[in-house]
Amino acid sequence: MNLNGFETIMLVSGKDTMTVSNDGVSFSQATIAQLGKPEYVKAMINGDSKQFAIQVTNSSEPAKIPFLKRKKKTLTVRWNNSVLKNELSEMMKWNLQAYTYRINGKYYKEDQLMIFDLKDAKKSQRK
């Protein structure tokens, strides 16, 4: 059978999400896969619209942040960055001591960009 025109797609169960907790900021396997398992991203925040974004970038970008280690076998990314946690929790008036916040992302393929609308965060009691 001729498969010209077909592209292989990566399917990972779950939703494109970001979770903010007292332990850090983590991204779902679906988010990591959707972005193409990038080694570097840049993080952006919009205080007016209360949105957080990550965009795939390369090692020459001055604002790059390491994302997925190439040799890592599992699709897990957690940033234990207190500045980021504090900025997000202060902007949103979140209580990271008592709650965890999960935010669905929206993927923009043409820009290799995932935007998380922080106003739509679902909070759950910490265990």
C-alpha positions, 0 to 999 in steps of 0.5 A: 500500500502506498502511504504517500501523504500520510504523517506519523502522529504521536498519541498520548493519553490525557489532556494538555495541562499544566499543574501548579503546586507548592512542589513546582510547575509540571506539564502533562505527557500530552503537553510535552508530546504535543510540543514535539518533546522539545529540549528547550522552551521559552516561558511567557506570562501575560499579567493583563490576560492572566495567561502563561505560555511556553513556546518551543525554542532552540539552544541559541535563544537567550531566554531558553529554559531546559525542558525535556532532557533528550536521554530521559525515557519518560515524558515528565517535566517539572520546574521547581522554580520558586520565582515562577511559583510565587509569581503565578500564585501572587498574580492569581491569589492562589494558596499553594500551601493548601491547593493544587491548580490544574490548567488546560492548555491550548496548542497553536501548531503553527507557532509551536506554542501552548497557552494556559489560561490561568483564570480557568484553573481547577483547584483541588485540595492538597493531599 
